[in-house]
Amino acid sequence: MRKVIDVSAYPLAPALTRRVLGYLAYFRLFIAIALGAAFISGLLSAQATIRNPALAGAVLLAYLGFSLYFLQQARRKDEHHYDLALQSLILDVVLIALLLHTFQGVAVLLVFVGATAGILLPLRLALAVSSLAAIALITQPAISTALGGDSGDLLGAGTYALTVMVITALTHVLACWARDFRLIAERQMQTVTSLEQINELIIRRLKSGVVALAPDGQIKMMNESAWFLLGSPEAGQRSLADISPQLRIALEEWRNNPRQEAQTMNLDASQAEVVPKFVSLPGATDVSTVIFLEDNDVVSQRALELSSLSLAKLSTSIAHEIRNPLSAITHAAQLLGEDAALDKEQARLVDIISNQSRRMNGIIENILQMSRREKAQTEVIRLDYWLASLCAEFNRAAAGPVFQLDIAEDARDAAILFDRSQLHQILWKLMENARQHLGERHPEPQLVLRLRVEDGTGFCVLSVEDNGKGITRERMGQIFEPFFTTRKAGSGLGLYIARQLCEANQAELTADSVPDQRTRFRIRTALATGRDTGALELARHGS
């Protein structure tokens, strides 16, 4: 069983250690071949004193074989390279020490061995290897000095030994710094990569179209919204001039006059009206310009929402100011109505005051409710029993055509996650609206509260339907706008508030109508139980 090595104590990672060992093996082989060639050619005989030629040849041959062996081991991917580094460096010291007793001038190789040990091994092992090298360097001069030789050789050997120790420590420190910097760089790279992925995800999910252009006009990147707005071009199309010539012309006009105000333009490919905005990136090399495409329909919707919000705030202020004098008028009318001396005409006028005061108070209540809408308190509602109770309550509340309840067979057990009081308010308003627009003189009135389950989607649909005069196409786009009404007694806030309450519960309120035949309001919301459990989780988190 192979022992586990504490990799954190080594300066280099395993892959990098293997690579350095490969370089060391090739360098060692080069030194062995060079020394062998110099020995065979007689070059060493002229430059150094060979005390024992037979020993010199044997050591050089062993050094060559040792170099070939460790070269082959360093190239194996399954080898423990940390152990291999220690073994090869110790053998380096031993063989070079033998060469020191045979040749002169090879002591510098031990300095190289010490530096390599500092790079590859933990400090403790590296200093042990460099200590062996230092001992090898001073052994022969020490013995020679003890026997009465020149002490200068010992001083030179000691200097070499000290150099080996110092270089080993320095290279180890440098290797550790390189390792730390490499780890920091890897972490920063991971962070940058993660940020790039997040940025790309954000850009792709933006509702505004984003197009990044290279200096030559080629599209480097576009998000999904831009792809749709530009007519879903093929993946191979990268030239802005080919995909949208009019957008290219607008870009050139902006470059000539950056202060020019952006104008709405129609993109031929998708027939979408957009407001292009251009941003220059002078410091970038790959991307020089970013184009933001704002869908004009979305811009108009945002403007409408802002204006509606401002209008609601203003209306709230006015409602509070009106409420006090209205209360005084109502109270005065009540006191006046209790006067027994009033004749019929005066009593009728008092009734008008009271009725109109109640109407104004209802409008104020709607405005205040619109401005202080609270967060939905959702709960699971079993629809079949709850709708039956609601339908019966509504039919008892006022005279007129009654609502029929129609629940599909597969929707008997349907349940939704919704605010109970808000759902009651929404449906009551839709049912009241249907009865009022049906008219009292309809020959065959049909009012239906219907529940259906959409197969395979995890959603259900609640619909309020009538067979009245319907809604014209021109008015269909206005019915959910605040303060829009076709009745003299209406406030124009009922349907607007109903839609706002639906959105607060992650539901969708829509309408369709066929003039002179029928009108239908549909509430589409997720089921709390059913096959699509993902829809339930979405509803829970959204609530």
C-alpha positions as CSV (number, residue, x, y, z in Angstrom):
1,M,0.0,0.0,0.0
2,R,1.5,3.3,-1.1
3,K,2.0,5.9,1.7
4,V,0.1,9.2,1.6
5,I,2.4,12.2,1.2
6,D,1.5,15.7,2.6
7,V,1.6,17.6,-0.7
8,S,1.2,20.9,1.1
9,A,4.8,20.7,2.5
10,Y,6.3,20.6,-1.1
11,P,6.9,23.8,-3.0
12,L,5.5,22.6,-6.3
13,A,2.3,20.8,-7.3
14,P,2.6,17.1,-8.4
15,A,2.2,18.0,-12.1
16,L,4.8,20.7,-12.0
17,T,7.2,18.5,-9.9
18,R,6.9,15.9,-12.6
19,R,7.8,18.4,-15.3
20,V,10.8,19.8,-13.4
21,L,12.0,16.2,-12.8
22,G,11.9,15.6,-16.6
23,Y,14.0,18.7,-17.2
24,L,16.4,17.6,-14.5
25,A,16.7,14.1,-16.0
26,Y,17.5,15.6,-19.5
27,F,20.1,17.9,-17.9
28,R,21.7,15.1,-15.9
29,L,21.9,12.9,-19.1
30,F,23.5,15.8,-20.9
31,I,26.2,16.2,-18.2
32,A,26.9,12.5,-18.1
33,I,27.3,12.4,-21.9
34,A,29.5,15.5,-21.9
35,L,31.8,14.2,-19.2
36,G,32.0,10.8,-20.8
37,A,32.9,12.3,-24.2
38,A,35.5,14.5,-22.6
39,F,36.9,11.5,-20.7
40,I,37.1,9.3,-23.8
41,S,38.5,12.0,-26.0
42,G,41.3,12.8,-23.5
43,L,40.1,16.4,-23.0
44,L,39.8,15.8,-19.2
45,S,43.3,14.4,-19.1
46,A,44.6,17.8,-20.3
47,Q,42.6,19.9,-17.9
48,A,42.4,17.8,-14.7
49,T,44.4,15.3,-12.8
50,I,42.8,11.8,-13.1
51,R,44.0,9.9,-10.0
52,N,42.3,6.7,-10.9
53,P,41.2,6.3,-14.6
54,A,39.4,3.0,-13.9
55,L,37.3,4.4,-11.1
56,A,36.6,7.5,-13.2
57,G,35.3,5.4,-16.1
58,A,33.2,3.3,-13.8
59,V,31.7,6.3,-12.1
60,L,30.9,8.0,-15.4
61,L,29.3,4.8,-16.7
62,A,27.2,4.5,-13.5
63,Y,26.2,8.2,-13.8
64,L,25.1,7.6,-17.4
65,G,23.0,4.6,-16.5
66,F,21.6,6.3,-13.5
67,S,20.6,9.3,-15.8
68,L,18.8,7.0,-18.3
69,Y,17.0,5.2,-15.5
70,F,15.6,8.3,-13.8
71,L,14.7,9.8,-17.2
72,Q,12.5,6.8,-17.9
73,Q,11.0,7.0,-14.4
74,A,10.3,10.7,-14.7
75,R,8.2,10.1,-17.8
76,R,5.9,7.6,-16.1
77,K,2.6,9.2,-15.0
78,D,1.9,6.7,-12.2
79,E,5.2,7.3,-10.5
80,H,5.4,9.0,-7.1
81,H,7.5,12.0,-8.2
82,Y,8.2,13.4,-4.8
83,D,9.9,10.1,-3.8
84,L,11.7,10.0,-7.1
85,A,13.0,13.6,-6.6
86,L,14.5,12.7,-3.2
87,Q,16.1,9.4,-4.5
88,S,17.5,11.0,-7.6
89,L,19.1,14.0,-5.8
90,I,20.7,11.7,-3.1
91,L,22.2,9.6,-5.9
92,D,23.4,12.8,-7.6
93,V,25.2,13.8,-4.4
94,V,26.8,10.4,-4.0
95,L,28.0,10.0,-7.7
96,I,29.2,13.6,-7.9
97,A,31.1,13.1,-4.6
98,L,32.9,10.2,-6.2
99,L,33.6,12.3,-9.3
100,L,35.1,15.0,-7.0
101,H,37.7,12.4,-5.8
102,T,38.5,11.6,-9.4
103,F,38.1,14.9,-11.4
104,Q,38.7,18.5,-10.5
105,G,36.2,21.3,-11.4
106,V,32.9,19.4,-11.0
107,A,32.1,20.9,-7.5
108,V,29.7,23.4,-9.2
109,L,27.4,20.5,-10.0
110,L,26.7,20.1,-6.2
111,V,25.6,23.7,-6.1
112,F,23.1,22.9,-8.9
113,V,21.9,19.8,-6.9
114,G,21.3,22.0,-3.8
115,A,19.3,24.5,-5.8
116,T,17.2,21.8,-7.3
117,A,16.6,20.2,-3.9
118,G,15.3,23.6,-2.6
119,I,12.9,23.7,-5.5
120,L,11.6,20.2,-5.3
121,L,11.7,19.1,-1.7
122,P,10.4,20.4,1.7
123,L,12.9,22.6,3.5
124,R,13.9,19.9,6.0
125,L,14.7,17.3,3.2
126,A,16.3,20.0,1.0
127,L,18.7,21.0,3.8
128,A,19.5,17.3,4.4
129,V,20.5,16.9,0.8
130,S,22.5,20.1,0.7
131,S,24.2,19.0,4.0
132,L,25.3,15.7,2.3
133,A,26.6,17.8,-0.6
134,A,28.5,20.1,1.8
135,I,30.1,17.1,3.5
136,A,31.1,15.7,0.2
137,L,32.8,19.0,-0.7
138,I,34.8,19.4,2.5
139,T,35.7,15.8,3.2
140,Q,38.8,15.4,1.0
141,P,40.2,19.0,1.7
142,A,39.7,18.4,5.4
143,I,41.6,15.1,5.3
144,S,44.4,16.7,3.2
145,T,44.7,19.7,5.6
146,A,44.9,17.3,8.6
147,L,47.7,15.5,6.9
148,G,49.7,18.7,6.5
149,G,48.3,19.9,3.2
150,D,47.4,23.4,2.0
151,S,44.6,24.9,4.2
152,G,43.5,27.0,1.2
153,D,41.8,24.0,-0.4
154,L,39.7,23.6,2.8
155,L,38.7,27.3,2.8
156,G,37.6,27.0,-0.9
157,A,35.7,23.8,-0.2
158,G,34.0,25.5,2.9
159,T,33.0,28.4,0.7
160,Y,31.4,26.0,-1.8
161,A,29.6,24.1,1.0
162,L,28.2,27.4,2.5
163,T,27.1,28.4,-1.0
164,V,25.2,25.2,-1.5
165,M,23.4,25.6,1.8
166,V,22.5,29.3,1.2
167,I,21.3,28.6,-2.4
168,T,19.2,25.7,-1.2
169,A,17.4,27.9,1.3
170,L,17.0,30.8,-1.2
171,T,15.6,28.6,-4.0
172,H,13.2,26.9,-1.5
173,V,11.9,30.3,-0.4
174,L,11.5,31.4,-4.1
175,A,9.7,28.2,-5.0
176,C,7.3,28.6,-2.1
177,W,6.6,32.2,-3.2
178,A,6.0,31.0,-6.7
179,R,3.6,28.3,-5.4
180,D,1.7,30.9,-3.3
181,F,1.5,33.3,-6.3
182,R,0.3,30.5,-8.5
183,L,-2.4,29.5,-6.0
184,I,-3.5,33.2,-5.7
185,A,-3.6,33.4,-9.5
186,E,-5.7,30.2,-9.8
187,R,-8.1,31.5,-7.2
188,Q,-8.4,34.8,-9.0
189,M,-8.9,33.0,-12.3
190,Q,-11.7,31.0,-10.8
191,T,-13.2,34.1,-9.4
192,V,-12.9,35.9,-12.8
193,T,-14.4,32.8,-14.5
194,S,-17.3,32.7,-12.1
195,L,-17.9,36.4,-12.5
196,E,-17.8,36.0,-16.3
197,Q,-20.4,33.3,-16.1
198,I,-22.6,35.4,-13.8
199,N,-22.3,38.4,-16.1
200,E,-23.1,36.3,-19.1
201,L,-26.2,34.8,-17.3
202,I,-27.4,38.3,-16.3
203,I,-26.9,39.7,-19.8
204,R,-28.7,36.8,-21.4
205,R,-31.6,37.2,-19.0
206,L,-32.0,40.9,-19.5
207,K,-35.2,42.0,-21.2
208,S,-33.3,44.6,-23.1
209,G,-31.4,43.5,-26.1
210,V,-27.6,43.6,-25.7
211,V,-25.2,43.4,-28.7
212,A,-21.4,43.6,-28.4
213,L,-19.6,44.7,-31.5
214,A,-16.0,44.3,-32.5
215,P,-14.2,47.3,-34.2
216,D,-14.8,45.8,-37.6
217,G,-18.6,45.7,-37.1
218,Q,-18.7,41.9,-36.4
219,I,-21.1,40.8,-33.6
220,K,-19.1,39.2,-30.7
221,M,-22.1,38.5,-28.5
222,M,-25.8,39.0,-28.3
223,N,-28.4,38.0,-25.7
224,E,-31.7,36.2,-26.3
225,S,-33.7,39.4,-26.4
226,A,-31.4,41.0,-29.0
227,W,-31.5,37.7,-31.1
228,F,-35.4,37.9,-31.2
229,L,-35.4,41.6,-31.9
230,L,-33.0,41.2,-34.8
231,G,-35.2,38.5,-36.4
232,S,-33.5,35.4,-35.0
233,P,-30.4,35.4,-37.3
234,E,-28.5,32.2,-38.1
235,A,-25.5,31.4,-36.0
236,G,-23.1,31.9,-38.9
237,Q,-24.3,35.5,-39.4
238,R,-22.0,37.8,-37.5
239,S,-22.0,41.1,-39.5
240,L,-24.3,43.8,-38.2
241,A,-24.6,45.3,-41.6
242,D,-26.0,42.0,-43.0
243,I,-28.3,41.4,-40.1
244,S,-29.7,44.9,-39.6
245,P,-28.6,47.5,-42.1
246,Q,-30.7,50.2,-40.5
247,L,-29.1,49.6,-37.1
248,R,-25.7,49.8,-38.8
249,I,-26.7,53.2,-40.2
250,A,-27.9,54.4,-36.8
251,L,-24.6,53.3,-35.3
252,E,-22.6,55.3,-37.9
253,E,-24.8,58.4,-37.3
254,W,-24.2,58.0,-33.6
255,R,-20.4,57.8,-34.1
256,N,-20.6,61.0,-36.2
257,N,-22.7,62.7,-33.5
258,P,-22.6,61.0,-30.1
259,R,-24.8,63.6,-28.5
260,Q,-27.6,62.9,-30.9
261,E,-30.8,61.7,-29.0
262,A,-31.8,58.1,-29.8
263,Q,-34.8,57.8,-32.1
264,T,-37.3,55.0,-32.2
265,M,-36.7,52.7,-35.2
266,N,-38.5,49.7,-36.7
267,L,-36.4,46.6,-37.2
268,D,-37.4,45.1,-40.5
269,A,-36.4,41.5,-39.5
270,S,-38.7,41.3,-36.5
271,Q,-41.0,44.4,-37.1
272,A,-40.2,45.4,-33.5
273,E,-40.0,49.1,-32.6
274,V,-36.8,49.7,-30.5
275,V,-34.9,52.6,-29.1
276,P,-31.2,51.9,-29.7
277,K,-28.6,53.2,-27.3
278,F,-24.9,53.0,-28.1
279,V,-22.0,52.8,-25.6
280,S,-18.3,53.1,-26.7
281,L,-15.6,51.0,-24.9
282,P,-12.4,52.7,-25.9
283,G,-10.1,50.7,-23.7
284,A,-11.3,47.3,-24.9
285,T,-9.7,45.4,-27.8
286,D,-12.2,42.7,-28.7
287,V,-15.4,44.8,-28.1
288,S,-15.5,48.4,-29.1
289,T,-19.2,49.2,-28.9
290,V,-22.2,47.9,-27.0
291,I,-25.7,48.4,-28.3
292,F,-28.7,48.3,-26.0
293,L,-32.0,47.7,-27.7
294,E,-35.0,48.9,-25.6
295,D,-38.3,47.4,-26.9
296,N,-40.6,50.4,-27.3
297,D,-43.6,48.4,-26.1
298,V,-41.7,47.6,-22.9
299,V,-40.7,51.2,-22.5
300,S,-44.3,52.3,-23.0
301,Q,-45.5,49.8,-20.4
302,R,-42.9,51.0,-17.9
303,A,-44.0,54.6,-18.5
304,L,-47.6,53.6,-18.0
305,E,-46.7,51.8,-14.8
306,L,-44.8,54.9,-13.5
307,S,-47.7,57.2,-14.5
308,S,-50.2,54.9,-12.8
309,L,-48.1,54.8,-9.7
310,S,-47.8,58.6,-9.6
311,L,-51.5,59.0,-10.3
312,A,-52.3,56.5,-7.5
313,K,-50.2,58.5,-5.0
314,L,-51.8,61.7,-6.1
315,S,-55.3,60.2,-5.9
316,T,-54.6,58.9,-2.4
317,S,-53.7,62.3,-1.3
318,I,-56.8,63.8,-2.8
319,A,-58.9,60.9,-1.3
320,H,-57.7,61.7,2.2
321,E,-58.5,65.4,1.7
322,I,-62.0,64.6,0.4
323,R,-62.9,62.1,3.1
324,N,-63.3,64.6,5.9
325,P,-65.8,67.0,4.1
326,L,-67.5,63.9,2.6
327,S,-68.1,62.5,6.1
328,A,-69.6,65.9,7.1
329,I,-71.9,65.9,4.1
330,T,-73.0,62.3,4.8
331,H,-73.7,63.0,8.4
332,A,-75.6,66.2,7.6
333,A,-77.8,64.3,5.0
334,Q,-78.6,61.7,7.6
335,L,-79.7,64.3,10.1
336,L,-81.7,66.1,7.4
337,G,-83.4,62.9,6.4
338,E,-84.6,62.4,10.0
339,D,-86.7,65.6,9.8
340,A,-90.4,64.7,9.7
341,A,-91.3,68.0,8.1
342,L,-89.6,67.2,4.8
343,D,-91.9,66.8,1.8
344,K,-91.4,64.2,-1.0
345,E,-89.2,66.4,-3.2
346,Q,-86.9,67.3,-0.4
347,A,-86.7,63.7,0.7
348,R,-85.7,62.7,-2.8
349,L,-83.0,65.3,-2.8
350,V,-81.7,64.0,0.5
351,D,-81.6,60.4,-0.9
352,I,-79.6,61.7,-3.9
353,I,-77.1,63.3,-1.5
354,S,-76.8,60.1,0.5
355,N,-76.5,57.8,-2.5
356,Q,-73.9,59.9,-4.2
357,S,-72.0,60.3,-0.9
358,R,-71.9,56.5,-0.6
359,R,-70.7,56.2,-4.1
360,M,-67.9,58.8,-3.5
361,N,-67.0,56.9,-0.4
362,G,-66.7,53.7,-2.4
363,I,-64.4,55.3,-4.9
364,I,-62.2,56.6,-2.1
365,E,-62.1,53.1,-0.5
366,N,-61.0,51.7,-3.8
367,I,-58.3,54.3,-4.2
368,L,-57.0,53.8,-0.7
369,Q,-57.0,50.0,-1.2
370,M,-55.0,50.4,-4.4
371,S,-52.3,52.5,-2.7
372,R,-51.9,50.3,0.5
373,R,-52.1,46.9,-1.1
374,E,-50.5,44.4,1.4
375,K,-48.4,41.4,0.7
376,A,-50.4,38.3,-0.1
377,Q,-50.9,35.9,2.8
378,T,-51.1,32.7,0.8
379,E,-52.6,29.4,1.9
380,V,-53.8,26.2,0.2
381,I,-57.4,26.5,-0.9
382,R,-59.5,23.5,-2.0
383,L,-61.4,25.1,-4.8
384,D,-64.6,23.0,-5.3
385,Y,-66.1,23.6,-1.8
386,W,-64.8,27.2,-1.6
387,L,-66.2,28.1,-5.0
388,A,-69.6,26.6,-4.2
389,S,-69.7,28.6,-1.0
390,L,-68.7,31.8,-2.9
391,C,-71.3,31.3,-5.6
392,A,-74.1,30.7,-3.1
393,E,-73.1,33.8,-1.1
394,F,-73.0,36.0,-4.2
395,N,-76.4,34.7,-5.5
396,R,-78.0,35.5,-2.1
397,A,-76.4,39.0,-1.8
398,A,-78.5,40.7,-4.5
399,A,-81.5,40.1,-6.8
400,G,-80.8,39.4,-10.4
401,P,-79.5,36.6,-12.7
402,V,-77.7,33.9,-10.7
403,F,-74.3,32.3,-11.3
404,Q,-74.0,28.7,-12.2
405,L,-71.0,26.8,-11.0
406,D,-69.3,24.5,-13.5
407,I,-66.3,22.4,-12.2
408,A,-64.7,19.9,-14.5
409,E,-64.5,16.3,-13.3
410,D,-60.7,16.3,-13.2
411,A,-60.7,19.6,-11.2
412,R,-62.8,18.2,-8.3
413,D,-59.7,17.9,-6.1
414,A,-57.9,21.0,-7.4
415,A,-56.2,23.2,-4.8
416,I,-54.2,26.4,-5.3
417,L,-51.8,28.6,-3.2
418,F,-53.6,31.9,-2.9
419,D,-54.6,34.6,-0.4
420,R,-58.1,33.6,0.5
421,S,-59.5,37.1,1.1
422,Q,-57.9,38.5,-2.1
423,L,-59.2,35.6,-4.2
424,H,-62.7,36.3,-2.8
425,Q,-62.3,40.0,-3.6
426,I,-61.1,39.3,-7.2
427,L,-63.9,36.8,-8.1
428,W,-66.6,38.9,-6.4
429,K,-65.6,41.9,-8.4
430,L,-65.5,39.9,-11.7
431,M,-68.9,38.3,-11.0
432,E,-70.4,41.7,-10.0
433,N,-69.0,43.2,-13.1
434,A,-70.5,40.4,-15.3
435,R,-73.9,40.8,-13.8
436,Q,-73.9,44.6,-14.2
437,H,-72.9,44.4,-17.9
438,L,-75.3,41.6,-18.6
439,G,-78.3,43.9,-18.2
440,E,-81.6,43.4,-16.5
441,R,-83.6,42.8,-19.7
442,H,-81.5,40.0,-21.2
443,P,-83.9,37.3,-22.5
444,E,-81.7,34.3,-21.6
445,P,-79.0,35.4,-19.1
446,Q,-76.1,33.0,-18.6
447,L,-73.6,33.7,-15.8
448,V,-71.1,30.9,-15.2
449,L,-68.2,30.5,-12.7
450,R,-66.0,27.8,-14.3
451,L,-63.0,25.8,-13.1
452,R,-60.8,23.8,-15.5
453,V,-57.4,22.1,-15.1
454,E,-54.8,22.5,-17.9
455,D,-53.5,19.0,-18.7
456,G,-49.9,18.5,-18.2
457,T,-49.0,22.0,-17.1
458,G,-49.7,22.1,-13.4
459,F,-52.0,25.1,-13.8
460,C,-55.7,25.6,-13.5
461,V,-58.0,28.3,-14.9
462,L,-60.9,30.0,-13.1
463,S,-63.2,31.9,-15.5
464,V,-66.1,34.2,-15.0
465,E,-68.3,34.2,-18.1
466,D,-71.4,36.0,-19.3
467,N,-73.4,36.1,-22.5
468,G,-73.9,39.9,-22.5
469,K,-73.1,42.5,-25.1
470,G,-69.4,41.9,-24.9
471,I,-66.5,44.3,-25.2
472,T,-65.3,45.9,-28.4
473,R,-61.8,45.4,-29.6
474,E,-61.0,49.1,-29.1
475,R,-62.0,49.0,-25.4
476,M,-60.4,45.6,-24.7
477,G,-57.0,47.1,-24.5
478,Q,-58.2,49.6,-21.9
479,I,-60.3,47.7,-19.5
480,F,-57.4,47.0,-17.0
481,E,-56.2,50.6,-17.0
482,P,-56.9,52.6,-13.8
483,F,-59.9,54.9,-13.9
484,F,-61.2,53.5,-17.2
485,T,-65.0,52.7,-17.0
486,T,-68.0,52.6,-19.4
487,R,-70.5,53.0,-16.6
488,K,-71.6,56.4,-15.2
489,A,-71.6,55.0,-11.6
490,G,-68.3,53.2,-12.0
491,S,-64.9,54.2,-10.6
492,G,-62.7,52.4,-13.2
493,L,-60.6,50.8,-10.5
494,G,-62.2,47.4,-10.0
495,L,-60.5,45.5,-12.8
496,Y,-57.3,47.3,-12.3
497,I,-57.2,46.3,-8.6
498,A,-58.2,42.7,-9.5
499,R,-55.3,42.3,-11.8
500,Q,-52.9,43.8,-9.2
501,L,-54.1,41.3,-6.7
502,C,-53.7,38.4,-9.1
503,E,-50.1,39.5,-9.8
504,A,-49.4,39.6,-6.0
505,N,-50.4,36.0,-5.9
506,Q,-48.4,34.9,-9.0
507,A,-51.5,34.5,-11.0
508,E,-52.5,36.0,-14.4
509,L,-55.8,37.8,-15.2
510,T,-56.8,38.0,-18.8
511,A,-60.0,38.7,-20.8
512,D,-61.4,37.8,-24.1
513,S,-64.8,38.8,-25.7
514,V,-66.9,38.4,-28.7
515,P,-69.2,41.4,-29.2
516,D,-72.9,40.7,-28.7
517,Q,-72.1,37.1,-27.7
518,R,-70.0,36.7,-24.6
519,T,-67.2,38.0,-22.3
520,R,-64.8,35.8,-20.3
521,F,-62.3,36.8,-17.6
522,R,-59.7,34.1,-16.9
523,I,-57.5,33.7,-13.8
524,R,-54.6,31.3,-14.5
525,T,-52.7,30.1,-11.5
526,A,-50.5,27.2,-10.3
527,L,-52.0,24.1,-8.7
528,A,-50.9,23.4,-5.1
529,T,-51.1,19.7,-5.8
530,G,-50.7,17.8,-9.1
531,R,-48.2,16.5,-11.5
532,D,-46.3,19.7,-11.9
533,T,-44.6,20.1,-8.5
534,G,-42.3,22.7,-9.9
535,A,-45.2,25.0,-10.3
536,L,-46.1,24.6,-6.7
537,E,-42.6,25.5,-5.6
538,L,-42.6,28.5,-7.8
539,A,-45.9,29.7,-6.3
540,R,-44.6,29.2,-2.7
541,H,-41.4,31.2,-3.4
542,G,-43.3,33.9,-5.2
543,S,-45.8,34.3,-2.5
